[in-house]
Amino acid sequence: MNLRDQVMRGGFFLVLRQGLGVSVGFVGMVLLTRAIGPLAYGQYAAALAIYTYLWGLAQMGLNVYLVRRPGEISDKDYEAAFSLLLVMSGIGVLLGFLSIPLLKPWMRMEDFGPIAAALMIGLPVQLLTTVPMARFERALDYQRVAWIEMSGRLMCYFVALPLAWLGFGVWAPVGGWWSEQLTVCVGTYWVSKFRPRLRWDRELVKEMIRYGLGYSGSAWIRQLNNLVNPLLVGRYLGAEAVGFVALAIRLVEGLGFAMMATWRLSMSALARVQEDRVRLTNAISEGMRLQLLALGPMLVVFAWISPWALPVFFGKRWDPVIGIFPFVAFYYMGNAIFNLHSSALYVLKHNSEVAVVNLLNVMLMAGGTFLLVPRMGLEGYGWALAMTLLSCGAGHYFAVRHIGRPDYRLAAVWFAAMALALFYAQLGWWTCGGLVVALCWPGTLRELRRYVGEFKKLRGGGRAAAVAEKP
């Protein structure tokens, strides 16, 4: 099976998993958030954001190292990575517990300490899933990844919803999170048949740490954005506001499941064409159009229906999400155009340039939130999100310098039209006129016809291959 077929097959199962996950997650999220309310959900979201950042630190970029490393990877390599992650998980748990007393006075959230501690204990469980999961992703075996992750998500709500209905409040999502991590961990080891042994190869561990620091340094900077909501929005507006922002982000990420799947595939796929700069540039140009097409229409439709859909599904307590959703959607759409730039720069080992872009992004978001939220409330956070897209200019500069000049023309037309339509509730229905212009744009119909043709060709090729394989 060639690279294109591998990527498309892997992408199909990954998108299928994401789609099923969105369906299950939406129903589960509606029931859970209605049961526990914004305050409890905000407390959980704040603690989870702190934990997730610590998990990213402790992972050291080893998942990307294992997926991207050229040549064959032996069991010795996987065992060394497992041993290093075991050490990092112990250090991470220690740092997590030491950070809780420092964060509590700043965040001013009731029960933050016990909630964060309950999550910190689970760090080794999630971290040690990295090695067997990397084995699947290296082989582009996303079919197994899809079903394992889907099983974990089902288990999460199977546990969390009864706890919520029984009145456990914030501890319902905590219990669901624990059940999901245990299910995924057991599932990956069971299916992969990976049986870890402790192995400490000093030279190999040095290589892993050297790469991990190079990759993770830029990733750690970018992930600081995830702390802006609990640390700044939470401090100035309280746990309920953290819950509103967290729900808006969950909705956008859920609706953008196809975009998330294509980004996840990008590191494996781009690594295989990294020697050909023309193919790499073309892949970025087409990838950003596909990601925008996969994400934008769904976000626009949800922005249109959210004024009546959110109160019906989530309850009147969640009405502030209606105002913040378009800003979050605008931010994610902008990143859909530029996130493959960072993926390609990572593949080419220009990690320092990605770090510069990420630092600008964090400075704009944190600075904007610090200045605007105390004066404008949640809307100030929305404007801070919009400001962060200015950092994409640096991403373009580095991509042109090291790879080539991507073609933004059609993507820019689509982005402008869909971004304007997101704010119809604030600006009026006239904003939707841009969608008509984008649809009638000369390149749009041509590009859509090409995608349809490629899809039919792929389906036909898949059927022919299936017939040829029959004895």
C-alpha positions as CSV (number, residue, x, y, z in Angstrom):
1,M,0.0,0.0,0.0
2,N,1.5,3.4,-1.1
3,L,1.8,6.4,1.2
4,R,-1.3,8.1,-0.2
5,D,-3.5,5.1,0.4
6,Q,-2.0,4.6,3.9
7,V,-2.7,8.2,4.8
8,M,-6.2,8.1,3.4
9,R,-7.0,4.8,5.0
10,G,-5.6,6.0,8.3
11,G,-7.4,9.3,7.9
12,F,-10.7,7.5,7.3
13,F,-10.6,5.6,10.5
14,L,-9.3,8.6,12.5
15,V,-12.1,10.9,11.1
16,L,-14.6,8.1,11.8
17,R,-13.4,7.9,15.4
18,Q,-13.5,11.6,15.7
19,G,-17.0,11.7,14.2
20,L,-18.3,9.0,16.5
21,G,-16.5,10.7,19.4
22,V,-18.2,14.0,18.6
23,S,-21.6,12.3,18.6
24,V,-21.1,10.5,21.9
25,G,-19.2,13.5,23.4
26,F,-22.0,15.9,22.4
27,V,-24.7,13.9,24.0
28,G,-22.6,13.1,27.1
29,M,-21.5,16.7,27.4
30,V,-25.0,18.0,27.2
31,L,-26.2,15.7,29.9
32,L,-23.2,16.2,32.1
33,T,-23.1,20.0,31.9
34,R,-26.8,20.3,32.5
35,A,-26.5,18.1,35.6
36,I,-23.5,19.8,37.2
37,G,-23.8,23.4,36.0
38,P,-21.2,26.0,35.0
39,L,-19.6,26.4,38.4
40,A,-18.7,22.7,38.9
41,Y,-17.7,22.3,35.2
42,G,-15.5,25.4,35.5
43,Q,-13.7,24.0,38.6
44,Y,-13.0,20.7,36.7
45,A,-11.9,22.5,33.5
46,A,-9.5,24.7,35.5
47,A,-7.9,21.7,37.2
48,L,-7.8,19.7,34.0
49,A,-6.0,22.6,32.2
50,I,-3.2,22.7,34.8
51,Y,-2.9,18.9,34.7
52,T,-2.8,18.8,30.9
53,Y,0.0,21.3,30.7
54,L,2.0,19.2,33.2
55,W,1.3,16.1,31.2
56,G,2.7,17.9,28.1
57,L,5.8,18.8,30.0
58,A,6.4,15.3,31.3
59,Q,5.8,13.7,27.9
60,M,9.0,15.4,26.6
61,G,7.9,15.1,23.0
62,L,8.7,11.4,23.0
63,N,5.5,10.5,21.2
64,V,6.7,12.6,18.2
65,Y,10.2,11.2,18.5
66,L,8.9,7.7,18.3
67,V,6.6,8.4,15.4
68,R,9.0,10.5,13.3
69,R,12.4,8.8,13.9
70,P,13.8,7.6,10.5
71,G,14.4,3.9,10.0
72,E,13.2,1.0,12.0
73,I,12.6,1.3,15.7
74,S,13.5,-1.8,17.8
75,D,12.0,-3.0,21.1
76,K,15.1,-1.6,22.8
77,D,14.1,1.9,21.7
78,Y,10.5,1.5,22.9
79,E,11.7,0.0,26.2
80,A,14.1,2.9,26.7
81,A,11.3,5.4,26.0
82,F,9.0,3.6,28.5
83,S,11.7,3.7,31.2
84,L,12.3,7.4,30.6
85,L,8.5,8.2,30.7
86,L,8.3,6.2,33.9
87,V,10.9,8.5,35.5
88,M,9.2,11.6,34.1
89,S,5.8,10.5,35.4
90,G,7.3,10.4,39.0
91,I,8.8,13.8,38.6
92,G,5.6,15.1,37.1
93,V,3.5,13.9,40.0
94,L,5.9,15.5,42.5
95,L,5.8,18.9,40.6
96,G,2.1,18.7,40.4
97,F,1.6,18.4,44.1
98,L,4.1,21.1,44.8
99,S,2.3,23.5,42.5
100,I,-1.1,23.1,44.0
101,P,-0.4,25.3,47.2
102,L,1.1,28.0,44.9
103,L,-1.9,28.1,42.5
104,K,-4.7,28.0,45.1
105,P,-4.3,31.6,46.4
106,W,-4.1,33.0,42.9
107,M,-7.1,31.1,41.4
108,R,-9.4,31.6,44.3
109,M,-11.4,28.5,43.4
110,E,-13.1,26.4,46.0
111,D,-12.0,22.8,46.1
112,F,-9.3,23.4,43.5
113,G,-6.7,21.5,45.6
114,P,-8.5,18.2,46.0
115,I,-9.7,18.2,42.3
116,A,-6.2,18.9,41.0
117,A,-4.6,16.3,43.2
118,A,-7.1,13.6,42.0
119,L,-6.0,14.3,38.4
120,M,-2.3,14.5,39.2
121,I,-2.2,11.0,40.5
122,G,-3.4,9.8,37.1
123,L,-0.3,11.2,35.3
124,P,1.6,7.9,35.1
125,V,-1.5,6.1,33.7
126,Q,-1.9,8.5,30.8
127,L,1.9,9.1,30.2
128,L,2.8,5.4,29.9
129,T,0.2,5.0,27.2
130,T,2.5,7.0,24.9
131,V,4.7,4.2,23.8
132,P,2.1,1.6,22.6
133,M,0.1,4.4,21.0
134,A,3.2,5.6,19.2
135,R,3.6,2.1,17.7
136,F,0.2,2.3,16.2
137,E,0.7,5.8,14.8
138,R,4.1,5.0,13.4
139,A,2.4,2.3,11.3
140,L,-0.5,4.6,10.4
141,D,-2.7,2.0,12.1
142,Y,-5.4,4.5,13.1
143,Q,-8.1,1.8,13.0
144,R,-7.0,0.4,16.3
145,V,-6.3,3.9,17.7
146,A,-9.8,4.9,16.8
147,W,-11.6,2.0,18.5
148,I,-9.4,2.2,21.7
149,E,-10.0,5.9,22.1
150,M,-13.7,5.5,21.3
151,S,-14.0,2.8,24.0
152,G,-12.3,5.2,26.5
153,R,-14.8,8.0,25.7
154,L,-17.8,5.7,26.1
155,M,-16.5,4.6,29.4
156,C,-15.9,8.2,30.5
157,Y,-19.6,9.1,30.2
158,F,-20.8,5.6,31.4
159,V,-19.2,6.5,34.7
160,A,-19.6,10.3,34.8
161,L,-23.3,10.6,34.0
162,P,-24.6,8.4,36.8
163,L,-22.3,10.2,39.3
164,A,-23.6,13.6,38.1
165,W,-27.3,12.5,38.4
166,L,-26.5,11.2,41.9
167,G,-25.3,14.7,42.9
168,F,-21.5,14.3,43.0
169,G,-21.0,17.6,41.2
170,V,-17.5,18.3,40.1
171,W,-16.4,14.7,41.0
172,A,-18.6,13.3,38.3
173,P,-16.3,14.4,35.4
174,V,-13.2,13.6,37.5
175,G,-14.5,10.0,37.9
176,G,-15.3,9.9,34.1
177,W,-11.8,11.1,33.3
178,W,-10.2,8.4,35.4
179,S,-12.3,5.7,33.8
180,E,-11.3,6.9,30.3
181,Q,-7.6,6.9,31.1
182,L,-7.6,3.4,32.6
183,T,-9.6,2.1,29.6
184,V,-7.3,3.6,27.0
185,C,-4.2,2.5,28.9
186,V,-5.3,-1.1,29.3
187,G,-6.6,-1.2,25.7
188,T,-3.4,0.0,24.1
189,Y,-1.2,-2.5,26.0
190,W,-3.7,-5.3,25.3
191,V,-4.1,-4.7,21.6
192,S,-0.4,-3.8,20.9
193,K,0.9,-6.8,22.8
194,F,3.7,-4.5,24.0
195,R,5.1,-5.8,27.2
196,P,7.5,-3.2,28.6
197,R,10.8,-3.9,30.3
198,L,13.0,-1.5,32.1
199,R,16.0,-0.5,29.9
200,W,18.3,2.4,30.5
201,D,20.5,3.1,27.5
202,R,22.4,6.3,28.4
203,E,23.2,7.3,24.8
204,L,19.7,6.5,23.5
205,V,18.1,8.4,26.4
206,K,20.3,11.4,25.7
207,E,19.2,11.4,22.1
208,M,15.5,11.2,23.2
209,I,16.0,14.0,25.7
210,R,17.9,16.2,23.2
211,Y,15.1,15.8,20.7
212,G,12.4,16.1,23.3
213,L,13.7,19.4,24.6
214,G,14.0,20.7,21.1
215,Y,10.5,19.8,20.1
216,S,8.8,20.2,23.5
217,G,10.3,23.6,24.2
218,S,8.2,25.2,21.5
219,A,5.2,23.0,22.3
220,W,5.4,24.0,26.0
221,I,5.3,27.6,25.1
222,R,2.2,27.2,22.9
223,Q,0.4,25.2,25.5
224,L,0.7,28.1,27.9
225,N,-2.3,29.5,26.1
226,N,-4.4,26.7,27.7
227,L,-3.5,28.2,31.1
228,V,-4.9,31.7,30.3
229,N,-8.5,30.6,30.9
230,P,-8.0,29.1,34.4
231,L,-5.3,31.5,35.6
232,L,-6.5,34.8,34.2
233,V,-10.2,34.4,33.3
234,G,-10.7,32.4,36.5
235,R,-9.0,35.0,38.7
236,Y,-10.9,37.9,37.3
237,L,-14.3,36.4,36.5
238,G,-14.5,33.2,38.6
239,A,-15.0,29.5,38.0
240,E,-18.3,29.9,36.1
241,A,-16.6,32.0,33.4
242,V,-13.9,29.4,33.1
243,G,-16.7,26.9,32.5
244,F,-18.2,29.1,29.7
245,V,-14.9,29.4,27.9
246,A,-14.1,25.7,28.3
247,L,-17.5,24.7,26.9
248,A,-17.1,27.0,23.9
249,I,-13.7,25.4,23.2
250,R,-15.1,21.9,23.6
251,L,-17.8,22.7,21.1
252,V,-15.4,24.2,18.5
253,E,-13.0,21.3,18.9
254,G,-15.9,18.8,18.6
255,L,-17.2,20.4,15.5
256,G,-13.7,20.5,14.1
257,F,-13.1,16.8,14.5
258,A,-12.1,16.3,10.8
259,M,-9.5,19.1,11.0
260,M,-8.1,17.6,14.2
261,A,-7.8,14.3,12.5
262,T,-5.9,15.7,9.5
263,W,-3.5,17.6,11.7
264,R,-2.8,14.4,13.7
265,L,-1.9,12.7,10.4
266,S,0.2,15.5,9.2
267,M,3.3,14.7,11.2
268,S,3.5,11.2,9.9
269,A,2.6,12.2,6.3
270,L,4.8,15.3,6.0
271,A,7.8,13.5,7.4
272,R,7.7,11.2,4.3
273,V,8.0,14.1,1.8
274,Q,10.3,16.3,3.7
275,E,13.2,16.0,1.2
276,D,11.1,17.5,-1.6
277,R,10.4,21.2,-0.9
278,V,8.0,21.6,-3.8
279,R,5.8,18.7,-2.7
280,L,6.0,19.9,0.9
281,T,4.9,23.4,-0.1
282,N,2.0,22.0,-2.2
283,A,1.0,19.8,0.7
284,I,0.8,22.8,3.0
285,S,-1.2,24.8,0.5
286,E,-3.8,22.0,-0.1
287,G,-3.8,21.0,3.5
288,M,-4.8,24.4,4.8
289,R,-7.7,24.5,2.3
290,L,-8.9,21.1,3.3
291,Q,-8.7,21.9,7.0
292,L,-10.5,25.2,6.6
293,L,-13.2,23.4,4.5
294,A,-13.5,20.7,7.1
295,L,-13.8,23.2,10.0
296,G,-15.4,26.4,8.8
297,P,-18.9,25.4,7.5
298,M,-19.7,23.5,10.7
299,L,-18.7,26.4,12.9
300,V,-20.7,28.9,10.9
301,V,-23.8,26.7,11.0
302,F,-23.5,26.3,14.7
303,A,-23.0,30.0,15.2
304,W,-26.3,30.6,13.4
305,I,-28.3,28.1,15.4
306,S,-26.6,28.6,18.8
307,P,-29.0,31.4,20.1
308,W,-31.8,28.8,20.3
309,A,-29.9,25.5,20.4
310,L,-27.7,26.3,23.4
311,P,-30.6,27.1,25.8
312,V,-32.5,24.1,24.6
313,F,-29.7,21.6,25.0
314,F,-27.6,23.0,27.8
315,G,-30.0,25.2,29.7
316,K,-30.3,29.0,30.2
317,R,-27.4,28.9,32.7
318,W,-25.0,28.5,29.7
319,D,-26.3,31.5,27.7
320,P,-22.9,33.4,27.9
321,V,-21.4,30.7,25.7
322,I,-23.4,32.2,22.8
323,G,-21.4,35.4,22.9
324,I,-17.9,33.9,23.2
325,F,-18.4,31.0,20.7
326,P,-17.8,33.1,17.5
327,F,-14.5,34.4,18.9
328,V,-13.2,30.9,19.7
329,A,-14.4,29.7,16.3
330,F,-12.6,32.6,14.6
331,Y,-9.4,31.7,16.4
332,Y,-9.5,28.1,15.5
333,M,-10.3,28.9,11.8
334,G,-7.2,31.1,11.7
335,N,-5.1,28.3,13.1
336,A,-6.5,25.9,10.6
337,I,-4.7,27.9,7.9
338,F,-1.4,28.0,9.7
339,N,-1.0,24.9,11.8
340,L,0.5,22.9,8.9
341,H,3.2,25.5,8.7
342,S,4.3,24.5,12.2
343,S,4.0,20.8,11.5
344,A,6.3,21.1,8.5
345,L,8.8,23.2,10.4
346,Y,8.8,20.6,13.2
347,V,9.4,17.8,10.6
348,L,12.4,19.8,9.2
349,K,13.7,20.3,12.8
350,H,13.3,24.1,12.8
351,N,11.9,23.9,16.3
352,S,13.3,27.3,17.4
353,E,11.4,29.1,14.7
354,V,8.2,27.4,15.9
355,A,9.0,28.5,19.4
356,V,9.2,32.1,18.3
357,V,5.8,31.9,16.7
358,N,4.4,30.3,19.8
359,L,5.9,32.8,22.1
360,L,4.3,35.7,20.2
361,N,1.0,33.8,20.3
362,V,1.2,33.4,24.1
363,M,2.3,37.0,24.7
364,L,-0.6,38.3,22.6
365,M,-3.2,36.1,24.3
366,A,-2.0,36.5,27.9
367,G,-1.4,40.2,27.4
368,G,-4.7,40.8,25.7
369,T,-6.6,38.8,28.4
370,F,-4.8,40.6,31.2
371,L,-5.7,44.0,29.8
372,L,-9.2,43.4,28.4
373,V,-11.0,40.8,30.6
374,P,-11.1,43.1,33.8
375,R,-12.6,45.8,31.6
376,M,-14.8,43.9,29.1
377,G,-15.5,40.6,30.8
378,L,-15.8,37.5,28.6
379,E,-15.9,39.6,25.4
380,G,-12.4,40.8,26.3
381,Y,-11.2,37.2,26.2
382,G,-12.7,36.9,22.8
383,W,-10.8,40.0,21.5
384,A,-7.6,38.6,23.0
385,L,-8.1,35.4,21.0
386,A,-8.5,37.4,17.8
387,M,-5.3,39.4,18.6
388,T,-3.3,36.2,18.8
389,L,-3.7,35.5,15.0
390,L,-1.2,38.4,14.4
391,S,1.5,35.8,15.3
392,C,0.6,33.8,12.2
393,G,2.6,36.4,10.2
394,A,5.8,35.0,11.8
395,G,4.7,31.5,10.9
396,H,4.4,32.5,7.3
397,Y,7.8,34.2,7.3
398,F,9.6,31.1,8.6
399,A,7.6,28.8,6.2
400,V,8.7,30.9,3.2
401,R,12.3,31.0,4.5
402,H,12.7,27.3,5.0
403,I,10.1,25.6,2.8
404,G,8.5,27.7,0.1
405,R,5.6,30.1,-0.4
406,P,2.2,28.5,0.2
407,D,-0.7,29.6,-2.0
408,Y,-3.2,31.5,0.3
409,R,-5.5,32.9,-2.4
410,L,-8.5,30.6,-2.2
411,A,-8.0,29.9,1.6
412,A,-8.1,33.6,2.3
413,V,-11.4,34.1,0.4
414,W,-13.0,31.2,2.3
415,F,-11.6,32.4,5.6
416,A,-12.9,36.0,5.2
417,A,-16.4,34.9,4.2
418,M,-16.8,32.3,7.0
419,A,-15.2,34.5,9.7
420,L,-17.6,37.3,8.9
421,A,-20.6,35.0,8.9
422,L,-19.7,33.8,12.4
423,F,-20.7,37.1,13.9
424,Y,-24.2,37.4,12.3
425,A,-25.8,37.6,15.7
426,Q,-23.7,40.7,16.6
427,L,-23.6,42.3,13.1
428,G,-26.7,41.1,11.3
429,W,-27.6,38.7,8.5
430,W,-25.8,40.9,5.9
431,T,-22.5,39.2,7.1
432,C,-23.6,36.0,5.3
433,G,-23.4,37.7,1.9
434,G,-19.7,36.9,1.9
435,L,-20.5,33.2,1.7
436,V,-22.3,33.7,-1.6
437,V,-19.3,35.6,-2.9
438,A,-16.9,32.8,-1.8
439,L,-19.1,30.1,-3.3
440,C,-19.2,31.9,-6.6
441,W,-15.5,32.6,-6.6
442,P,-13.9,31.1,-9.7
443,G,-11.6,28.8,-7.9
444,T,-14.1,27.5,-5.4
445,L,-16.3,25.4,-7.7
446,R,-13.2,24.1,-9.5
447,E,-11.6,23.1,-6.2
448,L,-14.7,21.4,-5.0
449,R,-15.2,19.5,-8.2
450,R,-11.6,18.3,-7.9
451,Y,-12.1,17.1,-4.4
452,V,-15.2,15.2,-5.5
453,G,-13.3,13.6,-8.4
454,E,-10.4,12.6,-6.1
455,F,-12.8,11.0,-3.7
456,K,-14.6,9.0,-6.4
457,K,-11.2,8.0,-7.8
458,L,-10.1,6.9,-4.3
459,R,-13.3,4.9,-3.8
460,G,-12.9,3.3,-7.2
461,G,-9.3,2.4,-6.5
462,G,-10.2,1.0,-3.1
463,R,-12.8,-1.3,-4.7
464,A,-10.4,-2.4,-7.4
465,A,-7.7,-3.2,-4.8
466,A,-10.3,-5.2,-2.8
467,V,-11.3,-7.3,-5.9
468,A,-7.6,-7.8,-6.8
469,E,-6.9,-9.1,-3.3
470,K,-9.6,-11.8,-3.5
471,P,-8.2,-15.3,-4.1
